[in-house]
Amino acid sequence: MSALADLRAFWAAARKEWRLLRRYPTQFLGFLFWPIALPAAYVFQARGYAGDSQAALDAFAARTGTAEIAGFLFLGWAAYMWISMILWGPGTALRTEQVRGSLEALFMTPASRLVILFGPVVSQVVWALWMFAVVGVAMTVFFGVPIGAPAALRALVVILVAVPALYGLGALFAAVVLRFGEVGALVQAVRGVFTVFCGMTFPIIILPEWARAVALSLPPTYLISDLRKVMLRGADLAELVPDLAVLLVLGLAICAAAVIAFRRTERHARRGGSLAQY
Amino acid sequence: MYRPSVRMNDELGLELRAALAIARKELRMARRYPLNLVNEVLQPLYQFLLPSVLLGATFFVGGRAVGLEENTGTTDLAGFLFLGMLVAGLVATGFWELAFSFKREMDAGTLEPLFLTPTSPVTLVLGRALSGMLIAIGASVVLLAIATAFLGASISGAVIVAIPALLLAAASMVGIGFLVAAGVLLLREPNFFVDSTNFAFSMLCGTAFPVLALPLFLRWIAYLLPPTYALDLIRVGGLGTRPLLAPALEWTVLVALAGVSLLVGLAAFRRVEHHMRVRGTLGQH
């Protein structure tokens, strides 16, 4: 199958998912509610922890490098929500096809596996961008965090550099779905690891040394830290080159692992005839 | 000779036995999925409690939660959050085990046959409430033990005095569960409705932070929710926090709001159930 035909199949898969999404309009409310409500709850929590104590606020600023509590938390949770979408994305798409009984037929088509894995996820890119926009508006309007166009553009670069690592993780989860059928518990556990280690609500400097080492081996740590640096501290991209390089290398390694895992699982599923089983 | 009171007692006894049977069935089903039971403890721990404790530690001055102390009168951050989880578990049971269980029956196509049995739908809800709350309380006790053993939480034995507040909170959540169940029956695609209202309700009750940290208009909503007072009384007993109102007044308001929740929830549920029976829409989803 030619690259052009693959591209058309990719577009068709994305359009199909978008159409399905439109059939359930209550999901749109969720995409408006959660990007505001979830981080806002943690902002109220931070207010509860700070009280009127200047010493507590100073301690926060010293540990995080910023006094923008709302900005700090909103950016952490925006990254969390994006990661959640990606972790659920490709795996859930395959699982849905499996439950509908169309997965085996899908694997019989000449379309590239990349189309099957990432075609349905393209519609989620729209939601990821929407979610970041809602977070930006909420930060500015409700909490007065200033966001300039240059900082937003630098943040976009950080997000793009993180794409291979995060979508690679999504593809790894898809391999697990093909192998074991169910991915919910694993996604919850991995999300938990990211929440505890990657600094969504706190700076990783407060973690014990062993936990910090774990944090520095996980791509979301760099994504969150760099988003905060460019948006809240005005850092330019040159300062972030070492972090972004680590993120890219991790991304390439995860993508390579995902390709190997996916091929092996597919071969196993074809031989065992388990594609249609769930 | 017709003796209405005896017959009423018999009927009540039968409904009670049915509720207990339903609770036993739900607990037996829960035991069949031990990983889900483990998740009842692990999920709140890693998705909410640990990130919240770590956020709190970012504000520590000299190892003490001085800001929290200003707001609440305690520096015991872990105790504050883990006691909050106790009430958050009850709230989640009201929303997911009571109200959302109707959606599960709808999806399985068993809601209409279920409503045709001689057991009252109210009894079905109460049975599920009982099992759900037992699981939630069990998970909270394990979480409190973890907080005490590893995170330095120090809950005073005086918390026992607040156990009736927990029971009143459970009763009020049954009422609110009925109310939300009415919404579930009407909406038919209620995932977002249940998820978002559960989250907002739980946050407004102060499970994650002191109610005083809320903006004033949200604080007034918090004051209308019965678990707000139950949680406050539990924290006063267990951690010696400053109460929102005088404790005697909090008990009075809690009893009144629990009663109102039960009455309003039950009335709303019965009305929607009647409406759906008349329209013949119980089997649709």
Interface residues (C-beta under 8 A of the other chain):
Chain A: Y24 T26 Q27 L29 G30 F33 W34 A37 L38 A41 Y42 F44 Q45 A46 R47 G48 Y49 A50 G51 D52 S53 A55 A56 L57 A59 F60 R63 T64 L73 A185 Q188 A189 R191 G192 V193 T195 V196 M200 T201 F202 P203 I206 L207
Chain B: L35 N39 L42 Q43 Y46 Q47 L50 P51 S52 L54 L55 G56 A57 T58 F59 F60 V61 A65 V66 G67 L68 E69 E70 N71 T72 L77 E189 N191 F192 F193 D195 S196 F199 A200 M203 A208 F209 P210 L212 A213 L214
